[in-house]
Amino acid sequence: MAPPQIKTVLVVGASGIVGTQAIKHLLASNFQVSALIRSSSTSTPSFPSEVRIFKTDYTPTSLRPAFANQDAVLSTISGEGLALQRTLVDAAIAAGVKVFFPSEFGIDTTHPDAATLIPFLKPKIETLEYLETKQDRIAWTSIVSGSLCDWSLDIPSFGGIDVPGRKATIYDDGDVKYDATTSEQVGRAIAAVMKQPLDVIANQHVYVNSFTVTQKEVLAALEHATGEKFAISYDTVENLRKVGKEKLAGGNFYGMLELIASSFYGRFGVADFSIRKGLWNERLGLRGEQLEGVVREYVKRKEVSGWRVVIPGSGDGDVK
């Protein structure tokens, strides 16, 4: 088998959930991996010794050495950092990078209603539009993976399920199907995509998942794994969106969590891409996962490490 066309990869936003999983699986697949972190960051992320670390203030001068000799740039940045992606694209073009992977890893941003439902997605869509105007100079690949399901279970305000509190809010009927992917599967997918010949993945939206589920199915799996019934309340997707908009109007950026969750639980058609677009899982050699098994392992892991609820705005996690 011919070696992959991509050999060297720079991961931007490398200390986040998607970034760390990407690095893990890229290294396991024998890619040469570098990580880009903010020079102003006060945290000291721990990377494997073989990962070369670059620091940047996102000026062209500071980006130049990091982008040199890279075949691919993988952006996993989130939140307000998404506005920096056009700068990253320009730096990649200047350095002769072959392919740019923008920070997607969420709902299907190709849907015409995506930015209306979730204004937070506008910078993602603008980045893809910009890449399309530059694809004669650099290829792009967008990996769409739906709900980051294990991460969302740590955040009750996102998924409506408080696992340690054994409480859940079901929105509307709780039976809308949406695509979900574990963080581990996202990492596998990134490495699998980068193993493909460049002409196969160039300028493509690549759809992957672990499974297609409903909110009620996730709740049932959690009750089975914990052996306990959850206290259930009911609300509407419309009200969930109202709460998110009120938070945003009050200056709380994390009101986006309610809007993102509503896109999975509502009948908007932005989160069931496996049904509407089809998946790349088979051609990438990605096995599907079983919801029951994933939830069971999640509960076991939390029982050992201790239950912890992530509070939005505390600096934990990625918002995709």
C-alpha positions as CSV (number, residue, x, y, z in Angstrom):
1,M,0.0,0.0,0.0
2,A,1.3,3.4,-0.9
3,P,2.1,5.7,2.0
4,P,-0.5,8.4,2.8
5,Q,0.0,11.7,1.0
6,I,-0.3,13.5,4.4
7,K,2.6,12.8,6.6
8,T,3.0,15.9,8.8
9,V,0.1,17.5,10.7
10,L,-0.1,20.7,12.7
11,V,-3.0,20.6,15.3
12,V,-4.4,24.0,16.3
13,G,-6.3,24.0,19.6
14,A,-4.4,20.9,20.5
15,S,-5.3,21.0,24.3
16,G,-9.1,20.7,23.8
17,I,-11.1,17.4,23.7
18,V,-11.0,17.0,19.9
19,G,-7.4,18.2,19.7
20,T,-6.1,15.7,22.3
21,Q,-7.9,12.8,20.7
22,A,-6.7,13.8,17.2
23,I,-3.1,13.9,18.5
24,K,-3.5,10.5,20.1
25,H,-4.8,8.8,17.0
26,L,-2.6,10.6,14.6
27,L,0.5,9.4,16.5
28,A,-0.9,5.9,16.6
29,S,-1.1,6.0,12.8
30,N,2.5,7.2,12.5
31,F,1.9,10.8,11.4
32,Q,4.4,13.4,12.5
33,V,2.4,15.7,14.7
34,S,3.0,19.2,15.9
35,A,0.8,21.3,18.3
36,L,0.1,25.0,18.1
37,I,-0.8,26.8,21.4
38,R,-1.3,30.4,22.4
39,S,1.9,32.1,23.7
40,S,-0.3,33.9,26.2
41,S,-1.8,30.7,27.6
42,T,-1.2,30.2,31.3
43,S,-2.0,26.5,31.2
44,T,0.8,23.9,30.5
45,P,-0.8,21.2,28.4
46,S,0.9,17.8,28.5
47,F,1.7,16.3,25.1
48,P,3.5,13.1,24.2
49,S,7.3,13.7,23.9
50,E,7.2,13.2,20.1
51,V,4.8,16.1,19.5
52,R,6.7,19.3,18.5
53,I,5.1,22.4,20.2
54,F,4.9,25.8,18.7
55,K,3.6,28.9,20.5
56,T,1.9,31.8,18.7
57,D,0.1,35.1,19.1
58,Y,-1.5,34.5,15.7
59,T,0.5,37.1,13.9
60,P,1.8,35.9,10.5
61,T,5.4,36.1,11.8
62,S,4.7,33.8,14.8
63,L,2.7,31.3,12.6
64,R,5.3,31.0,9.9
65,P,7.7,28.5,11.7
66,A,4.8,26.3,12.9
67,F,3.2,26.0,9.4
68,A,6.5,25.4,7.6
69,N,6.8,21.8,6.2
70,Q,3.3,20.8,7.2
71,D,1.2,18.7,4.8
72,A,-2.0,19.4,6.8
73,V,-3.3,21.8,9.3
74,L,-6.1,20.6,11.6
75,S,-8.1,23.3,13.3
76,T,-9.9,22.2,16.5
77,I,-10.3,25.7,18.0
78,S,-13.7,26.7,19.4
79,G,-15.6,29.6,20.8
80,E,-14.3,33.1,20.1
81,G,-11.1,31.5,18.5
82,L,-13.1,30.5,15.5
83,A,-12.7,34.1,14.1
84,L,-9.0,33.4,13.7
85,Q,-9.4,30.6,11.2
86,R,-9.1,32.9,8.1
87,T,-5.7,34.0,9.5
88,L,-4.8,30.3,9.8
89,V,-5.9,29.6,6.2
90,D,-3.8,32.5,4.9
91,A,-0.8,31.2,6.8
92,A,-1.3,27.7,5.5
93,I,-1.5,28.9,1.9
94,A,1.7,31.0,2.4
95,A,3.5,28.0,3.8
96,G,2.4,25.6,1.0
97,V,0.2,23.4,3.2
98,K,-1.6,20.8,1.1
99,V,-4.9,20.6,3.0
100,F,-6.7,22.5,5.7
101,F,-9.2,20.9,8.1
102,P,-11.4,23.6,9.5
103,S,-13.0,23.3,13.0
104,E,-16.3,21.6,12.3
105,F,-16.9,18.4,14.3
106,G,-20.5,19.3,15.1
107,I,-23.8,19.7,13.2
108,D,-24.0,19.9,9.4
109,T,-23.1,23.5,8.6
110,T,-24.0,23.0,5.0
111,H,-27.7,23.1,6.0
112,P,-29.2,26.4,4.8
113,D,-30.7,27.1,8.3
114,A,-27.6,26.3,10.3
115,A,-26.5,29.9,11.0
116,T,-30.1,31.0,11.7
117,L,-30.6,28.3,14.3
118,I,-27.1,28.8,15.8
119,P,-25.5,32.2,15.1
120,F,-22.3,30.9,16.7
121,L,-21.8,28.8,13.5
122,K,-21.4,31.8,11.3
123,P,-17.6,32.0,11.6
124,K,-17.4,28.3,10.7
125,I,-19.5,28.8,7.6
126,E,-17.5,31.9,6.6
127,T,-14.3,29.9,6.9
128,L,-15.6,27.2,4.6
129,E,-16.8,29.8,2.1
130,Y,-13.3,31.4,2.2
131,L,-11.6,28.1,1.7
132,E,-13.8,27.4,-1.3
133,T,-12.5,30.6,-2.9
134,K,-8.9,29.4,-2.3
135,Q,-9.2,25.7,-3.2
136,D,-7.1,26.3,-6.3
137,R,-4.2,27.0,-3.8
138,I,-5.1,24.7,-0.9
139,A,-7.5,21.8,-0.5
140,W,-9.9,21.6,2.4
141,T,-11.8,18.8,4.2
142,S,-14.7,19.3,6.6
143,I,-15.3,16.5,9.1
144,V,-18.9,16.5,10.4
145,S,-19.5,14.3,13.5
146,G,-22.7,15.6,15.2
147,S,-23.1,15.7,19.0
148,L,-19.9,15.0,21.0
149,C,-21.9,12.6,23.1
150,D,-19.5,11.7,26.0
151,W,-18.6,15.4,26.5
152,S,-22.2,16.5,26.4
153,L,-23.1,14.1,29.3
154,D,-20.8,16.2,31.6
155,I,-22.9,19.4,30.9
156,P,-26.5,19.2,32.1
157,S,-27.3,22.6,30.5
158,F,-26.3,21.2,27.1
159,G,-27.9,17.8,27.0
160,G,-30.7,18.2,29.6
161,I,-29.4,15.2,31.5
162,D,-27.8,15.6,35.0
163,V,-26.2,12.2,35.3
164,P,-24.8,12.5,38.9
165,G,-28.1,14.1,40.0
166,R,-30.1,11.3,38.2
167,K,-32.3,14.0,36.6
168,A,-33.3,14.6,33.0
169,T,-35.4,17.1,31.0
170,I,-37.0,15.6,27.9
171,Y,-37.6,18.2,25.2
172,D,-40.8,17.8,23.1
173,D,-41.3,14.0,22.6
174,G,-37.6,13.2,23.0
175,D,-37.8,11.0,19.9
176,V,-36.0,13.0,17.3
177,K,-33.1,11.1,15.8
178,Y,-29.7,12.8,15.7
179,D,-26.1,11.7,15.0
180,A,-23.7,11.4,17.8
181,T,-20.0,10.6,18.0
182,T,-17.7,9.8,20.9
183,S,-14.5,11.9,21.3
184,E,-12.5,8.7,20.7
185,Q,-14.3,8.0,17.5
186,V,-13.7,11.6,16.3
187,G,-10.0,11.1,16.9
188,R,-10.1,7.8,14.9
189,A,-12.0,9.5,12.1
190,I,-9.5,12.3,11.8
191,A,-6.6,9.8,11.5
192,A,-8.6,7.7,9.1
193,V,-9.4,10.6,6.8
194,M,-5.8,11.7,6.8
195,K,-4.7,8.3,5.6
196,Q,-6.8,8.7,2.5
197,P,-5.3,9.8,-0.8
198,L,-5.6,13.6,-1.0
199,D,-7.7,13.5,-4.2
200,V,-10.3,11.4,-2.3
201,I,-10.8,13.8,0.6
202,A,-10.0,17.1,-1.1
203,N,-12.8,19.7,-0.9
204,Q,-15.2,17.2,0.7
205,H,-17.6,17.2,3.6
206,V,-16.9,13.9,5.4
207,Y,-19.8,12.6,7.6
208,V,-19.0,10.2,10.4
209,N,-20.7,9.1,13.6
210,S,-20.7,6.5,16.4
211,F,-24.5,6.0,16.2
212,T,-27.9,7.6,15.5
213,V,-29.9,8.1,18.7
214,T,-32.7,9.9,20.4
215,Q,-32.7,11.7,23.7
216,K,-35.0,9.0,25.2
217,E,-32.6,6.3,24.1
218,V,-29.7,8.0,25.8
219,L,-31.7,8.3,29.0
220,A,-32.8,4.7,28.9
221,A,-29.1,3.6,28.4
222,L,-28.1,5.8,31.4
223,E,-30.8,4.3,33.6
224,H,-29.7,0.8,32.6
225,A,-26.0,1.5,33.2
226,T,-26.6,3.2,36.6
227,G,-29.4,0.8,37.7
228,E,-31.5,3.8,38.8
229,K,-34.5,5.6,37.5
230,F,-34.0,9.3,36.7
231,A,-36.4,12.0,37.8
232,I,-37.9,13.2,34.5
233,S,-39.3,16.6,33.7
234,Y,-40.6,17.9,30.3
235,D,-40.1,21.0,28.3
236,T,-40.2,22.2,24.7
237,V,-37.5,22.8,22.2
238,E,-39.0,26.2,21.7
239,N,-38.5,27.1,25.3
240,L,-34.9,25.7,25.3
241,R,-34.2,28.1,22.4
242,K,-35.8,30.9,24.3
243,V,-33.5,30.3,27.4
244,G,-30.4,30.2,25.1
245,K,-31.4,33.5,23.4
246,E,-32.0,35.2,26.8
247,K,-28.6,34.1,28.0
248,L,-27.0,35.5,24.9
249,A,-28.9,38.8,25.1
250,G,-27.6,39.1,28.7
251,G,-24.0,38.7,27.5
252,N,-23.6,35.0,28.4
253,F,-21.9,33.4,25.4
254,Y,-22.7,29.9,26.7
255,G,-26.4,30.5,25.8
256,M,-25.1,28.9,22.6
257,L,-25.2,25.5,24.4
258,E,-29.0,25.6,24.6
259,L,-29.2,26.6,20.9
260,I,-26.9,23.8,19.9
261,A,-28.8,21.3,22.0
262,S,-32.1,22.4,20.4
263,S,-30.6,21.7,17.0
264,F,-30.3,18.0,18.0
265,Y,-33.6,17.7,19.8
266,G,-35.7,19.7,17.3
267,R,-37.0,18.7,13.9
268,F,-34.7,21.1,12.0
269,G,-32.8,18.5,9.9
270,V,-29.3,19.8,10.8
271,A,-28.2,16.9,13.0
272,D,-29.4,13.7,11.1
273,F,-26.9,13.8,8.3
274,S,-26.5,10.0,8.3
275,I,-30.1,9.8,7.1
276,R,-29.9,12.8,4.7
277,K,-26.3,12.7,3.4
278,G,-24.9,9.2,4.3
279,L,-21.8,8.3,6.2
280,W,-18.1,7.8,5.3
281,N,-17.6,5.2,8.1
282,E,-17.3,2.2,5.9
283,R,-14.9,3.6,3.4
284,L,-12.8,4.9,6.3
285,G,-12.8,1.6,8.1
286,L,-14.6,3.1,11.1
287,R,-16.8,0.7,13.0
288,G,-20.0,2.0,14.5
289,E,-20.3,1.9,18.3
290,Q,-23.1,0.7,20.5
291,L,-24.9,3.3,22.7
292,E,-25.3,0.9,25.6
293,G,-21.6,0.0,25.6
294,V,-20.5,3.7,25.4
295,V,-22.8,4.8,28.2
296,R,-21.8,1.8,30.4
297,E,-18.1,2.7,30.0
298,Y,-18.8,6.3,30.7
299,V,-20.6,5.5,33.9
300,K,-17.8,3.1,35.0
301,R,-15.2,5.7,34.3
302,K,-17.1,8.4,36.3
303,E,-17.6,6.0,39.2
304,V,-13.8,5.6,39.4
305,S,-12.8,9.2,38.8
306,G,-15.7,10.8,40.6
307,W,-18.7,12.5,39.2
308,R,-18.1,16.1,38.1
309,V,-20.4,18.5,36.3
310,V,-18.8,21.0,33.9
311,I,-20.1,24.5,34.4
312,P,-20.1,26.5,31.1
313,G,-17.7,29.4,31.3
314,S,-15.3,27.6,33.6
315,G,-12.8,27.0,30.8
316,D,-13.6,23.3,30.5
317,G,-14.3,21.5,27.2
318,D,-14.9,22.5,23.6
319,V,-18.0,24.2,22.2
320,K,-18.5,22.9,18.7
